[in-house]
Amino acid sequence: MRCARALLVLLSALASTPAGPAEQDRDPPVPRHVYEDGVYAVAFSPDGTLLVSGGSGPVRVWEVTTGTMVRALPSRAGAVWFLADGALLTVETAPNGASACVWDAATGQQVRRFPVARGPYALSSEGRTLAAGGSLTPRGERVAAVTLYDTGTGLPRASFAPGLATLAMAFTADGRLAVFGASPSCASGVLRDCDGIQVWDALAGRLERRLASPPGDVMTIAASPDGRRIVAGESDGADLPHGYISALDPDTGRLTRRWRAHTGRVQALAFSPDGRRLYSGDRFGELAAWPGAAPRGGRAFPRGAAGSVYQLAVSPDGRWLAQADSHWRTSLVVLRDAWTGRVAWAR
């Protein structure tokens, strides 16, 4: 009788024990994605309460804490930002050119629209200067020029010629602009011995320094908040490329370190606001966090349901990490805990 009673107690305990991780530790279920064919841009509002996303569908504004969509804008933009005053800046491309739009985020009304050169694009930290480079001629040839636009007026502020067809750009906090590009003869792709990274004084239009070229094919660059590090996301150029990160010193031009970070090419990089963490993502949806810009101590995040990482953004308080998933089958906007990588919501 005692054995039978003990067996019943054991079976009851097993039945009440969850078979997997605790419910609060699981990622929430992912609904059908709202973008048709990829998400390409994400950005947080200055107060961190809103997230904007852009891609194959209309630009959408989300409430960060709940994942509720609060507004959709009639704009298919591949580049989106919040300005310092809370307005939205989007850039749309079309066969005959590109245009930037400023929107009232509260009402969804368009405030102004102005033509810009084709991308890539970068926005200064205070939101007053939009840089556009790598524009195309009507015949599809790359133009080795960068144009700076005043987001308040929409007028061109300055332009300079880095001698490279621009493929990626990033502003440092002090207003300098890091430009990565390839020589016009290599415009068909990012090729070794054809590319380079330069640091420009954006206001003066003066070249400050040429940086050592990373060994791989650079896909994206980012600058640390203190301006002391520029990092490049790469692939090794093989048929099945691995992803690498190179860290460069913008003051000396030296390549300080390089490490293999991902299975696939690194497409997205973002620093935390305090510069103590670097986030990276690859084409296969892998995500990782690194201490500053150092290979040791890196930590992989749960992959989740997203198929790729095209762009990353960190909230102003460093609490949240937003992911733009460009894979056509998933096309998700994903919000994660920036410390654990756990998915808070995905749309």
N, C-alpha and C positions, 0 to 999 in steps of 0.2 A: 504493500500500500504506500509506504514512504517513497519507494522508487517511482511509482506511477505518479504520485503527487509532484515529485521533483521534476519528472519529465514534462508534466503539464506546465509548470512554472517556466521551464526553459523554453518550451515551444511558444508560450505567450510572450516571453521577452524577445525572442527572435522575430515574431510577427510584428512587434511594435518598433523594431529597429529599422531605420531607413536603409534601403539596399545600396544607395549611392551617397554622394555628398549632400550635406544639409541644403535645404531649399534656398536659404539665403546665400549660399556659396555658388549656386548655379547661375549661369547667364540666363537672362529672361528670354522667352521664345521670340523669334524674329518674325515679324509680319511680312506680308508681301511688300517688296520694295516700291517706293513711290517714284523713283526715277526710271526712265525707260532704258537707258543705255549708258550708264556710268555717271558717277559723281566725281567732279574734278577739283572742287575748291570748297574749303570750309574756313570760317573765321568767327571769333567771339566778339561780342560787343564790349565796349570799354569797361562796363560794370560787371561783365561776366554772366549776365542773366539770360542773354540771347545768343543763339548760334545761327549763322547764315550759311546756306549751302547752295552751290551752283553746279550745273552739269547739263545733261541732255534734256532735262525738263525745266520748268519754270524755277526761278530762284525762290527758295523757301526760307522762312525765318522760324526758328524753333525755340520753345521755352526750354532752357537747359535742364531744370530740375525735373520736369515731367515728360519731356519729349513731345509736347503738344505743338502742332504747327499753328502758329498764330497769324501767319500771312504768307501769301504767294504772290510773287511779282511777275508781270508779263515780260520776262526776260530770260533768254537761254544763254547764260553767261558761264564762261569757263574760268573766270577770275572774279572773286568777291572779297570785299573787306567792309568792316565798319570804320567810319571816320571818328575822330575824337569827339565830335558833337553828337554822335549817335546815328548820323545819317549813313546810308548804305552806298557803297561804290561798287558798280559792276562793270565788267567789260565783255561786250559781245563781239564776235567775229562773224564776218560774212564774206562771200566770194569777192566782193568789191571793196573790202576794207574792214575797219573795226571802229567801234564807238564805245565811249565810256558814259555811264549814266549815274547820276546821283539821285537817290530816292529818300523821301521822308519815311523812315522806318515805321513810324506810328500810323501813318495813313496809307502808305503804299503809293503815294503820288510822286511822279517824276519831277525833280527840281530843276535839273539841267542835263543836257546831253551834248557831248562834244566829240569830234573825230579824233582818233589816236592812231598811231602806227601799230602794226601787228606786233604780237608778243614774241617772247615772254614778257611778263610784267613783274614789277616789284613796287611796293608802297613804302614810303619812309615811315619811321616809327611814330611821328606825330601826325601822319596822314595828310600832309600838305603837298607832297610831291609824288606823282605817279611816273615811274620810269617804264618806257616801252622800247624794246629793241628787237632786232631780228625781223624787221618789216620786209615784205615781199614786193617786188616790182610786178606790174601786170603780167609779165612773162614767168613769174614764179621764182625769180632770182632773189637771193638774200641780199639785203643792203646792210653793210657793216656800219651801222649808226645807232645811237641811243638818243632818244628824245625824252626830256623831262617836262611834265605838264603840271600846272598849278591846279589842284583839285577844286579850289575855291572859285576860280574863274573859267577853267577849262582851256586856258591859253597855254601854248608852249612856252616854257620858261627858259630852256637852254637845250643844246644838243652837242654831242661830241662823237667822234669816230674812233672807236677802239681798234680799228683795223681787223676786227673779227666779227663774223656774223654771230650775233648774240644768241645763245642757247639757254642760259640761265642767269638770273640776277638775284642779289640780295642786298638790302640796305643794312649798314651797321647803325648802332644807336646814335653815333655822332654825325650821321648824315653822309658818311662815305658810301660809295656804291661798289660792290664787288661784282664784276662782270666775267662770266665764263662764255667762251665762244670758240668758233672754228674759223679758220681762214676761208674766204669766199670760195676758194677752189675745193674746199672740203664740205661745202654746204649740204651735200646729199646725206651726210651722216656725221656722227661724232667719231672722229678717227684719231688715232695716236699720231703724234708728231705734227698735227695740224691745229691743235687747240691750245688754250691757255687760260689762266685766270689773272685778271688785272684788278687793281684797286684804284678807283678814281675819286677825286674830290668833286662831288656832284655839283656843288654850287659854283666852283670855279671852272669846271670842265677840264681839270688838269689830271693827267695820269700821275699817280703817286708811286706805284710799284707794280712790277710784274712778279707774280708768284710762281713757284715751282709747279710744273704741270704734274698732276697726279698720274700714276702709271696706267690707270684704267680709263675706260670710256665714261666720262662724267655725265650724270643724268640730272643732278640737282645740286645746289649749294645753299648754305645757310651761314649766318653770322651770329656769334654769341652776343648776348646783350651788352657785355663790356667792351666789345670790339676787338678783343685780343685773339680770337680764334675764328677762322673760317673753315668750315668743313665741307667736303665734297662727297656726294654719294655716287658710287661707281658700279660698273660691271667690269669683269676682266676681259670682255671681248670675245670669249670663247663661244662655241655653238650652244652650249648650255652654261651660260655665264653665272658665276657666283657674285655676290654683292660685297663690296668693300666700302669702307669709310676712310677718307684721308683728312687729317687735320693739318692746317697750315697757319703759320704766323704771318699776319698781314704787315707787320712792321719790318720783318727781316726777309720775308718772301720764302722762308724755308718750309719744307715738308717735315713736320715734327713727328708724325706717327701715321701708320696705316695698318688697318686690320680687316680681316674677313668678318663680316657682320651678319650676312644672310645667305640663304640658299640661292636666291635670285638677285637681279640687279636692284640696287637701292634707288627708289624713286622719290622718297620723301624724307625730309629731315626737319626737326624743330627743336629749339632749345626751350627749357623752362624759363620763366621770367627772371629767376635769380641766376641762371646760367649753370646751375649745378647738375642739371640733367640734360642729356641729348637723347631725343627719341628718333628712331629710324624705322622705316618700313620698306618692304620689297614688293615686287610684282606678284608674288604668290600669297600675299596676305600676312607674311610674318612681321611681327612688331617686336621691338626691343628698346630697352632703356639703358643708357650708359652714363657713368659718373662723369659729368662734364664732357670732355671729348677724349676719353681714355678707354682703351680696349678691356682693361681689367675691371671686373665687377659688373659687367653687363648682365642684364637679365631679360630673358624672353618673356613676352606676354602671351596669354591665351589667344589662339588664333581667332576664335569666335566664328561667326557665319560669313564674314566678309571674304571676298575672293582676291582682293588686292589692296595695296595701300598706295594711293596716288598723291595725296597731300595730307599733312598733319597740322594741327593747331592746338596750342595750349592756352587754357583760360588765364586771364590776368592774375588770378590768385594761385595759379599752379595746381589747382585741384583736379581739373578735367583735361582729358586729351580727346580731341575730335579727329575722326578718320574719314577721309573721302575714299570710297571704294569705287574704282573705275571699271571693275569687271562687269561686263554686260549682263551676266546671268544673275548677279546679286545687286549691284548698283545701290549700295547702302550708305546712309549717313550713320556713323557709329559714334556714340559717346562712351568713353571709358573713364574709370578711376585712374588718374595719372600715376598713382603710386603702385597699385596692384595690377592694373591692366584689365580689371573685371569690367565687363560690358554693363553699363547702366541702362542704355536703350539703343535700339537700332531701328531705322525707318527706311 
